[in-house]
Amino acid sequence: MVRPRVVVTGVSGLTPLANNMESSWKKLLAGESGIAPLTLFDASAYDSRIAGEVKGFVPEDFMTSKQARHMDRFTQFAVAAGSMLMRDANFSITQDNAFDVAVILGVGMGGLCTIETWHTKLLESGPSRISPFMIPMLISNMGPAQVSIFTGIKGPNLVTTSACASAIHAIGTAYSEILLGRVTCAVSGGVESTVTPLAMGGFTALKALATHYNDAPAKASRPFDALREGFVLGEGAGFMFLENLENAKARSAKIYAEVVGYGASCDAYHMTAPRVDGEGMARSMHNALREAGIPPAAVGHINAHATSTRLNDATETKAIKQIFGNHAGNIKISATKSMTGHLLGAAGGIEAVFTALALREEMLPGTINLENPDPECDLDYMADGSERIACEYGMCNSFGFGGTNASLILKKWNE
């Protein structure tokens, strides 16, 4: 059986940069930061008081007020991104194709805001005051479920929850479903909204967040910089419409990129820290390259996981060197979290979309705030800003707590 080819025929997103992918992309290339003082709650008592919030989001642009009240913020994001995605892909759900489309999304932590809200209500007013909508609002699979409810998609519907690798695992799973012929198309990517009191407190307790840039939030996320001290929590969604190439050509769909390789691995090492030798990260990239059937030297661009934490950035650098050898120094490496912060389960979603756009537009986004290079991080991280460079292959990495690793390879569409 001839293996089908899988292409990206639609993209969408809500990011700390803008409430649509077109504007987010323009601001990314301009080196703008979406990180600002936190507004979703009073953070005055917190060591870190900044975040990459989605600003000015109006749920009622995509749903009724009643529907919005019965959804957690992450689910509202999912419905909005799903609506924008179907429009960008110019794809309509019909009785004939509804069961042939999947919705597979990555969600790292689900409805944490809902949990916090109703736990407070429980303590203040007792169990009789808990809303019957609490449980369906908080569960992670309500993101893809509501996308299907709003669009009419009736194919496989599921969520991958693997910390910060959730979205790339979701895209890899959707890609695999199309390769196996189980579906023709898929809505995939990641969505997250956990800029909440409990999450901020928990990540602060882990000493994972940047805490010394409250007066200069745009400077806080500093991947690969010697003065990096932690990540900046972000929220949002990044979706792709994946499609069998034959189907895409039959309907004359615009094509952003081709998905050619997906790899995953586990460090089997520690709850929060990666293996310091980068073995698991390297294996993930190796597996993606093997599936794509290309040599390491074919990759010209990497959108790195690059969280701006001490250990991750140095370890990812080691892993890239392991896999790419002498070619590692030739690869243009972007750290787009320098502008968006870390969207946890949604991170790989927006970063995969950025990678597809970079290949299509022949514009590679730069890395901001890399002002004091770390000697351990000595590759080309594009500190001088975006560059117009044509690459045939781009890679996107996502690595998460528990040692879970995922890598995706996209190919420039040129047919």
N, C-alpha and C positions, 0 to 999 in steps of 0.2 A: 504494500500500500504506500502510495506517495504521501509523504508527510506534508500537511497543509502549512502554508505560510500565514503568519499572524501579523497584522498591521494595526497601527494606532490611527483611528479615523475621527477622533474627537478628543478634546481636552477641556477641562474646566477646573475652577478652584476658587476658594476664598482663603486669603492669606493675610498675615499682618501687614502686607504691603498694599493690598487693595482687595475689593470684593468681587473681582473677576480675574481671570487668568491673563487676559490681554494687558490690562493695566499693571498687574503684578510683574509680568515679564518685562515691561518697559522700565519700571522702577528698579527691578533687579539689575538690568543692564546698566542703568544710570548710577548704580552703587548706592542707592537710597536704603536707609534702614527703616524697618517697620517696628522697631523696639522703642517703647515709650513708657512713661510712668503708668503704673497699673491703675485702672479705673473700675474694674468689675466688682471690687470690694475694697474696703478700707484696709490698706496694707501698712499703715503707719507703724504698727508694732513688729513688722517683719524686717529681717536683715536684708532681704532682697525685695525691692518695691517697684520692680519693672517687669514688663512682659511683652511678648509679641501678640497683642490682642487683635482680633478681627474688629475693625472699627466701623461704627455706623451701620451695622448689619440690621436690616429690617425684615424679620421673618414673614411679615404680611405681604411682602413682594412676591412670595412663593406659595403662600397658604393662607387660610383664614386665621383670624385671631384665636378662635376656639381650637383649631388644630395646633396652633403654635403653643397654646397653654398646656396641651397634653403631650408635648415633646420636650425632652432635654435639649439643651443648646447644641450638643453634638449632632443630634438627629435633625434639628432644624438646618444645620450646615449641610448634612447629607442630602436632604431633600432639595435644598437650593442648588448644590453642586450637581446633583442628578438632573435637575431640570435644565441647567445651563449646558450640561454635557450632551443631552439628547438633542438640544437645539444646535449645538456646534457640530455634532455628527450628522445632523439632518436625517435622523433615523426615527421612524414612527413605529410604534408597537401596534400590531394588528392581530386578529384572531389566528392568522396563519403563522406568524412568527413569534408569538408571545412565549411559547415554551422553548424556543431555541435561543433565548438570550438569558444569560446568568447575571446576577448581581453578587459580586464577591468583594467585600471591603475589609480593610484592616482597621481595627479599633483597639487601642491599647488599654484604656481604662474605663470606657463607657460613661454612663451617666453619673459621674462623681458629684456633680452639682446637685442632682436630684437626691442622691443619698444624703448629702450634707443637709439639704433643706428639710427633708422629712425626718431625719434623725433629730434635728433641733426641735421640730414640731412635736415629736414623740416625747422628748424630755420635758417640754414646756406644757403640753396639753394632754398627754396620754395617748394610748393606741387608738382610741375611737376617732381621733382627728386625722389619722393617716388617710391620704387620698387613695381611692381604688386605682388611680392611674400611676401610682408610685412605681410599682414593679415593672409594668410595660414601658415606663419612661426610662428606667435606669439600665435595662439589660442591653448589652453591647450589640446584639443582633438586630435591635430595633433600627439601627442605621440603615443596613441594606433592606430590612423589611419595609420601612417606610418609603424607600426609593421605589421598591416594587409596587407598593400600594398606590403611589402617586403616578407611576408610569404605566402600570398594567403588565409589567414584566413577570412571567410565570415560570421561568426556568430556575435552575439551582440558585438558592439564596442562602448565603452563609457569611460568617465573619471569621477572620483570622485574628487571634489575639496573641501576639508574641512580642510584647513590649515595643521597642522602637523599630523593630524589623517587621511589624505587622503589615504595613502597606506593601512592601516589596514581596512579602510572602503571599499577600492577596493577589497582586498582579501576576506573580509566578504561578499561583494556583489557577487563576483564570486563563492564563496562557496555556497551561497544561490541559485544561478542560477543552479548549478549542483544538489543540493538537490531537487529542484523543477522539475528536469528532462528537463529543457529547453535546456541545452547543456550537453555534456558529459565531455568536457575538457575546461580549461581556462588558458590563459596567464594572470597573475595578479601580482601586486606589486606596486611599485612607482618609479617615476623618477623626478629629479629636477636639475636645474642649474641656480641659482640666485646669484652667487658670482659676483655681478655687482656693479658699483658705486652707483646707486640709492638704491639698497637693503641694502648695507653696511651703507649708510648714514641714511636710514630710521630706521634700527634696532639700530643704534647708538643713534639716536634721542629718541628712546623708552627706552634707557638705558638697552637694552637687551643683549648686547654683552660684552664679556670679553675684557677689554681695557688695562690691566696692565701687559700683558705677551708677548708683542711684541718681546722682546729679549729672551723669553723662550717659544716658541709656543707650544711645546709638553706638557707643564705644564698648559696650559690655560683652558682646559676643565676639571673641577674638580667636577663631580657630588657628592653630599652629603658631600663635604668637607666644613669646616667652612669658608674657604677663597674663596669659589666660588663667582664669581661676574657676571656671565652671560655666555651665550652659545657662541660657535664658529661656524660660518656659514660654512656649507659644501655643497657638491653637489655629484650627482651620481645616481645610479639606483640599485634596488634590485628586482628581478623577481622570481616568482614561477610558475611552471606548475602544475595546479590542475587537478585531473582526477578522474572520477568515478572508484571505486575500481574494479568493474567487468571488465571494459575496460582495466585498467592497468594490471590486471592478465592475461587477454586474450592475451596481447602482451608481456607478461613477462617483464614488465617495472621494473626498480629498484625503490624502494620506500624509500624516505627519512623520512617521518613522515605522520601521519594522522591528518587532521583538524577535530576537534571535537566540538569546541565551538566558538561562536562569540557574542560579546555584545557591545552595543553602548548606549550612553546617552548624555544629554546636561545639563550643569550647569544652564543655563538661569539666568546668574548672571552678567557677565562683558565682555567687548570687548577683553581684553587681560589676565586678572588675573583669576585663578581658584578660586572656592569657597574655603575659607581657612579651612573649615571643611572636605573637600575631598568628599562631598556627591556624586557629579557627577562621579568622578573617581571610587569611590567604587561601584556605581550602574552599571557602565560599566563592571567591573570585576565580579560582582554578576550575571549579565545577561549572561556572557560567561560561568560561572560555571554552571548555571542553564541549558543552552542549552547542555553543555557537559554531564550533568547528573552525575557529580562527586562532592564529598564533598571538601571543601577547603583544607583539610588535604592531598588530593591526589596530589596537586601541589608541585613539588620540586624545580622548577626553575622559575624565572621571569626575563625577559629582560625588565627592567624598562624604562619608557619614559626619566626620569633622564636627564634633559636638562643642568644642572649645573647653573640654576638660583635659586635665594634665595627662591622664593615662590614655584616653582614647586616641587623641591626635598622634601621639608618639607611636602607639601600637599600630595604628592604621598605616602610618608611614613605613614601619618595618614590614608590614604585610604586603604593601604595594611593591616594595623593593624585592621581597622574596619571589613574588610571582612574575614581575616584569623585568627583573635583572637590570642590565645596562639601559634598557629602554625606559625604565622608570623616570629617569631625568628628562626624557623627551615629552612625557605626557603632561598636558595641561590639566591641572587639578583645581576644581572650583570648590569652595566651601560656602554654599549659599545660606547656610545657617547663620553666617555672619550678619545677614540682613533680615532673616525671618525669625531667628531663634529656633528652638527645638520643638517641633510639633508632636513629639512622641509617636504615637501610632499613625499619625498622618504625615510624618516627615518624609517617608519614602514616596508617598503619593505625589506631593508637590515637587519633590526633587526628581522623580522620574519624568514628570511633565516638563520640568525645566530642561532635563537632558534631551528629551525629544525635540523641544523647541530650539535648543542649541544646535542640534544636528540640522534641523530643517532650515533655520535662519542663518546658519554658518556664523553664529555669534556665540562665543563662550563667555558666560558671566564670570566676573572677577571675584576676588575675596577682599572684603574690607577689613580694616583694623589690624592688618598684619604689618605692624610697624617695628616690632622687635623680634626678628626671626629666632625661633628656638633652634639651637644647634642640632637637636635630635630630629627636627622636622626640616629637611633640607632638599625638598623637591620643588617643582615649579607650581606654586599655589596661586598664581595669577594675582599677586599683590598690587600690580599696577593698574588693575581694572579690566573691564571686558575687552575682548579682542575678536576681530573678524578673522576666523580661521575655519576652514572646511575640514571636517573630520568624517571618516566613513563609519567609525564605531565609537559609541560612548557607553560608559559603564556608570551605574548608580549603586552605591553601597549603603546598606542599613544594618547596624549591629545593635543588639539590645541586651538588657539585663537578663541574667540566666545564661549568658554566653550564646545567644541565638544570633545567627549571621545570615544575611541574604544579599545577593548581588544580581543585578539585572543588566543585560547588554542589549542596547538598541542599535540599529543600523540606519544610516541615512537613506531615505527613500530616493532612488534615482532611476526608477523605471517609468 
